[in-house]
Amino acid sequence: MQHNLAFNYPFPIAIERADGAHLWDVDGNQYIDFLQAGGPTVLGSNYAPVREKVVELLQTCGPVTGLFHEYELKLAQLVNRLMPNVEMLRMLGSGTEGVMAAIRAARAFTGKKRVIKVGGAYHGWSDQMVYSLHIPGTRRMEATGIPRGASGATQEFYPNNLDALRRRLRRNRLRGGTAAVIVEPVGPESGTRPVPFNFNAQVRALCDEFGALLIFDEVVTGFRLGLGGAQGYFGVKPDLTVFGKCITGGYPMAGGVGGRREVMQHFAAGIGGAGERAYVGGTLTANPISCAAGYYALLEMERTNAPVIAGRAGDRLTSGLNEIITRRRLPFVAYNQGSIVHLETSGVMLLDFKHPLRLLRELKPRKHMIEEMGAAYMARGLVTLAGSRMYTSMADTDSIIDEALDRFDDVLGDVVGA
């Protein structure tokens, strides 16, 4: 399996066709798709108007030239119009690369090295960010194959603990300072641990007080939470924004970083910066296909009001799940941030290292339970992300959501004690 979402307990499903709100596997089984490729396809899978534009481009330009293409500029201008805080944009290959570049730019701009994240948050799989993944306080637990020094300047604070962030920033000031604080603006793991509405504004204030840059990881929320992203929703201006997934509407090479002009200008251009600028690159970054797909996908999302429609589908799904949970008296929780829907049945990501014995005792059983729940959903034709998260799209009509809820009711009705 090449993608870490492709393995589904107890075996992977091989997909042959995708369209709108549905997937079909190689055996002809149809599924309601709440994975939506991990979040990028707010319009629904394989959206025809975007696909037609990509096919048209392939007839004339091909997939890549290695040189500048008009759609690179068009996409950057469109992103700037939708998110004015993104004064300059650098396209990259993935969200992971976007995070790497943002941290590198922050260090180059500030002259400082330490980066603080929220424990449990996921910011890609670069060496420096495989640190307290998924579960706060676990530090290098998942850093197999990564030298210890790679994450030596990475730090964490526990979710929603602003006092802990302040203490960390204060200590760092005595040791050379903090380059950046990086957050998922709806909370770690796409809001698995939600934040209060004013959380990001308070983090912004702390960054200003201690001279650190604020990086928003909008890999999931960018254009899904709304066309203005989480920064538009919360009304907070980050110094740098990391993009992924949605910026190309589900097409490959989906990533980038944008933000304040004076910070973005610290990236090298051409074949290098002779040491005075931060080095980033990639032969396939900003390729014509990706940029054209992103440009037309965002235009279609704006024309159709797709994020709002997808968000209403998320509201309907969440409301229905809560009705099932209440009626069946289950100890589960369902909630959403627009089209990002959470269904917590095992709470595996809500463990932390403050209770190490409990973590040691419960991590594997809870993880296995969530795998089993995901398998049960899949058996009823429901594709989720790891059995606990769902992304709705514009293609999710009321009838599709209601059909999905009937299937969830069947699965949850089989839970012991339901």
GIJOKA-V915172 format. One record per residue. N is the residue number from 0. OMEGA is omega as a letter, one per 40 degrees, with the letter a starting at -180 (NA if undefined). NEAR is the number of other C-alpha atoms within 12 Angstrom. Layout:
<<N | OMEGA | NEAR> <N | OMEGA | NEAR>>
This chain:
<<0 | a | 11> <1 | a | 7> <2 | a | 10> <3 | i | 14> <4 | a | 24> <5 | a | 21> <6 | i | 23> <7 | i | 29> <8 | e | 26> <9 | i | 17> <10 | a | 16> <11 | i | 20> <12 | a | 28> <13 | a | 20> <14 | i | 22> <15 | a | 16> <16 | i | 21> <17 | i | 29> <18 | i | 27> <19 | a | 30> <20 | a | 40> <21 | i | 36> <22 | i | 32> <23 | i | 24> <24 | a | 21> <25 | i | 15> <26 | i | 13> <27 | i | 16> <28 | i | 22> <29 | a | 25> <30 | i | 35> <31 | a | 41> <32 | i | 42> <33 | i | 48> <34 | a | 41> <35 | i | 44> <36 | a | 40> <37 | i | 36> <38 | a | 43> <39 | a | 49> <40 | i | 50> <41 | i | 55> <42 | a | 47> <43 | a | 44> <44 | i | 38> <45 | a | 30> <46 | a | 33> <47 | a | 20> <48 | i | 25> <49 | i | 32> <50 | a | 29> <51 | i | 18> <52 | i | 26> <53 | i | 33> <54 | i | 20> <55 | i | 18> <56 | a | 25> <57 | a | 20> <58 | a | 13> <59 | a | 14> <60 | a | 21> <61 | a | 18> <62 | a | 28> <63 | i | 25> <64 | a | 18> <65 | i | 18> <66 | a | 18> <67 | i | 20> <68 | a | 24> <69 | a | 21> <70 | i | 29> <71 | i | 34> <72 | a | 23> <73 | i | 25> <74 | a | 37> <75 | i | 34> <76 | i | 26> <77 | i | 32> <78 | i | 42> <79 | i | 28> <80 | a | 22> <81 | i | 27> <82 | a | 36> <83 | i | 29> <84 | i | 32> <85 | a | 38> <86 | i | 28> <87 | a | 32> <88 | i | 41> <89 | i | 50> <90 | i | 47> <91 | a | 37> <92 | a | 34> <93 | i | 40> <94 | i | 40> <95 | i | 32> <96 | i | 35> <97 | i | 44> <98 | i | 47> <99 | a | 38> <100 | a | 45> <101 | i | 49> <102 | i | 51> <103 | i | 34> <104 | i | 43> <105 | i | 43> <106 | i | 34> <107 | a | 29> <108 | a | 30> <109 | a | 26> <110 | i | 24> <111 | a | 27> <112 | a | 31> <113 | i | 35> <114 | a | 42> <115 | i | 44> <116 | i | 51> <117 | i | 49> <118 | a | 44> <119 | a | 43> <120 | i | 43> <121 | i | 38> <122 | a | 45> <123 | a | 33> <124 | i | 27> <125 | a | 27> <126 | a | 28> <127 | a | 38> <128 | i | 40> <129 | a | 38> <130 | a | 41> <131 | i | 39> <132 | i | 35> <133 | a | 40> <134 | a | 39> <135 | i | 37> <136 | a | 30> <137 | i | 31> <138 | a | 32> <139 | a | 30> <140 | a | 20> <141 | a | 24> <142 | i | 22> <143 | i | 14> <144 | a | 14> <145 | i | 19> <146 | a | 16> <147 | a | 20> <148 | a | 14> <149 | i | 21> <150 | a | 28> <151 | i | 21> <152 | i | 28> <153 | a | 33> <154 | i | 40> <155 | i | 43> <156 | a | 36> <157 | a | 36> <158 | i | 40> <159 | a | 33> <160 | a | 24> <161 | i | 28> <162 | i | 17> <163 | i | 22> <164 | i | 36> <165 | i | 29> <166 | i | 21> <167 | i | 32> <168 | a | 35> <169 | i | 21> <170 | a | 17> <171 | a | 27> <172 | i | 21> <173 | a | 12> <174 | i | 15> <175 | i | 21> <176 | a | 28> <177 | i | 42> <178 | a | 40> <179 | i | 47> <180 | a | 50> <181 | a | 45> <182 | i | 50> <183 | a | 44> <184 | i | 53> <185 | a | 39> <186 | a | 39> <187 | i | 37> <188 | i | 41> <189 | i | 41> <190 | i | 41> <191 | i | 36> <192 | a | 35> <193 | i | 29> <194 | i | 28> <195 | a | 20> <196 | a | 20> <197 | a | 21> <198 | a | 27> <199 | i | 38> <200 | i | 26> <201 | i | 27> <202 | i | 43> <203 | a | 34> <204 | i | 23> <205 | i | 27> <206 | i | 34> <207 | a | 22> <208 | a | 18> <209 | i | 29> <210 | i | 28> <211 | i | 40> <212 | i | 44> <213 | i | 45> <214 | i | 49> <215 | i | 50> <216 | a | 50> <217 | i | 52> <218 | i | 45> <219 | a | 49> <220 | a | 46> <221 | i | 48> <222 | i | 49> <223 | i | 51> <224 | i | 43> <225 | a | 33> <226 | i | 35> <227 | i | 32> <228 | i | 39> <229 | i | 40> <230 | i | 42> <231 | a | 28> <232 | a | 26> <233 | i | 25> <234 | a | 21> <235 | a | 29> <236 | i | 33> <237 | i | 45> <238 | i | 41> <239 | i | 49> <240 | i | 57> <241 | i | 52> <242 | i | 51> <243 | i | 45> <244 | a | 40> <245 | a | 49> <246 | i | 56> <247 | i | 51> <248 | i | 50> <249 | i | 40> <250 | a | 36> <251 | a | 33> <252 | a | 37> <253 | i | 41> <254 | i | 46> <255 | i | 48> <256 | i | 53> <257 | i | 47> <258 | a | 40> <259 | a | 30> <260 | a | 22> <261 | i | 19> <262 | a | 37> <263 | a | 36> <264 | i | 28> <265 | i | 32> <266 | i | 36> <267 | i | 23> <268 | a | 19> <269 | a | 17> <270 | i | 15> <271 | a | 15> <272 | i | 16> <273 | i | 12> <274 | a | 13> <275 | a | 16> <276 | a | 25> <277 | a | 29> <278 | i | 26> <279 | a | 32> <280 | a | 26> <281 | a | 25> <282 | a | 20> <283 | i | 24> <284 | i | 34> <285 | i | 43> <286 | a | 39> <287 | a | 40> <288 | a | 41> <289 | a | 46> <290 | i | 48> <291 | i | 44> <292 | i | 45> <293 | a | 48> <294 | a | 39> <295 | i | 37> <296 | i | 46> <297 | i | 44> <298 | i | 30> <299 | i | 30> <300 | i | 40> <301 | a | 26> <302 | a | 16> <303 | a | 21> <304 | a | 25> <305 | a | 35> <306 | i | 43> <307 | i | 31> <308 | i | 30> <309 | i | 44> <310 | i | 34> <311 | i | 30> <312 | i | 38> <313 | i | 43> <314 | a | 30> <315 | i | 32> <316 | a | 44> <317 | i | 35> <318 | i | 25> <319 | i | 30> <320 | i | 38> <321 | i | 29> <322 | i | 23> <323 | a | 29> <324 | a | 30> <325 | a | 19> <326 | a | 16> <327 | i | 22> <328 | a | 18> <329 | a | 25> <330 | a | 21> <331 | a | 25> <332 | i | 26> <333 | i | 33> <334 | a | 31> <335 | i | 37> <336 | a | 40> <337 | a | 39> <338 | i | 46> <339 | a | 49> <340 | i | 42> <341 | i | 40> <342 | a | 42> <343 | i | 35> <344 | a | 31> <345 | i | 30> <346 | a | 31> <347 | a | 33> <348 | i | 39> <349 | i | 33> <350 | i | 33> <351 | a | 30> <352 | i | 27> <353 | i | 16> <354 | a | 17> <355 | a | 16> <356 | i | 12> <357 | i | 17> <358 | a | 24> <359 | a | 19> <360 | a | 16> <361 | a | 22> <362 | a | 26> <363 | i | 18> <364 | i | 17> <365 | i | 25> <366 | i | 29> <367 | i | 22> <368 | a | 24> <369 | i | 31> <370 | i | 28> <371 | i | 25> <372 | i | 34> <373 | i | 39> <374 | i | 28> <375 | i | 30> <376 | a | 39> <377 | i | 36> <378 | i | 26> <379 | i | 26> <380 | i | 32> <381 | i | 42> <382 | i | 45> <383 | i | 42> <384 | i | 37> <385 | i | 38> <386 | a | 39> <387 | a | 41> <388 | i | 42> <389 | i | 47> <390 | i | 52> <391 | a | 54> <392 | i | 53> <393 | a | 39> <394 | a | 39> <395 | i | 40> <396 | i | 26> <397 | a | 23> <398 | i | 16> <399 | i | 28> <400 | a | 35> <401 | i | 22> <402 | i | 23> <403 | a | 37> <404 | i | 32> <405 | i | 23> <406 | i | 28> <407 | a | 37> <408 | i | 29> <409 | a | 23> <410 | a | 29> <411 | i | 32> <412 | i | 22> <413 | i | 16> <414 | a | 22> <415 | i | 11> <416 | a | 11> <417 | NA | 18>>
